[in-house]
Amino acid sequence: MNLDFVEDIRATLDSRFLAREQAIVGSREVIRSSANAIRALHRAEWDQAASLITQAAEGQAKMMAAVSGHADLIHAGFVADAAKEYAEARITQAFFTGAQVPTHQDLGVDPVPYLHGLGEAVGEMRRRMLDLLRGENLAEASRILEEMDDIVDLLATIDYPDGMTNGLRRTTDVARSLVERSRSDLTATVVQERLREDLRSR
């Protein structure tokens, strides 16, 4: 039996392995930079956040370049996880600063991790809203809540099997519960503020 074809198999697997290792390095860079960018956003360190997001974008590009030509790796878990974190950071940045929310095409990520990033941004927005409530900035807190509502409404329209969306329904349910809790928090704060105003006016 001629086993020369084994060398072709070995070459293919070697190439795939090298691509995987390079993509893993890129994905770690994306996840680390994205997480640090979100922390900077919560501290209102806008320039630092922008710099970290640029690093995340570079890692994303490096990761995607590594897996190009390897369809089996493009949808690998670590690739999707990194893309989701990058999308979350970019989306969070947009909502916090009032900028235009980037699309998945803008970010160069697959729609599924993008949608998960959008859903998880709701948690960051809730944290931002609570900070605004503590600072008695009710107008901005209300704007954030409206944006959170819009995200949940959008996610609710994505009605595909969980196998296609990697469990997006659960992400949507979590986001919806965060919106309802946030609405309750905002309502309670508004009522308290009105009571204080009534007492002051007497």
Secondary structure, DSSP 8 states (H G I E B T S, - for coil): ---THHHHHHHHHHHHHHHHHHHHHHHHHHHHHHHHHHHHHHTT-HHHHHHHHHHHHHHHHHHHHHHTT-HHHHT-HHHHHHHHHHHHHHHHHHHHHT-----HHHHT--HHHHHHHHHHHHHHHHHHHHHHHHTT-HHHHHHHHHHHHHHHHHHHT----HHHHTSHHHHHHHHHHHHHHHHHHHHHHHHHHHHHHHHHH-
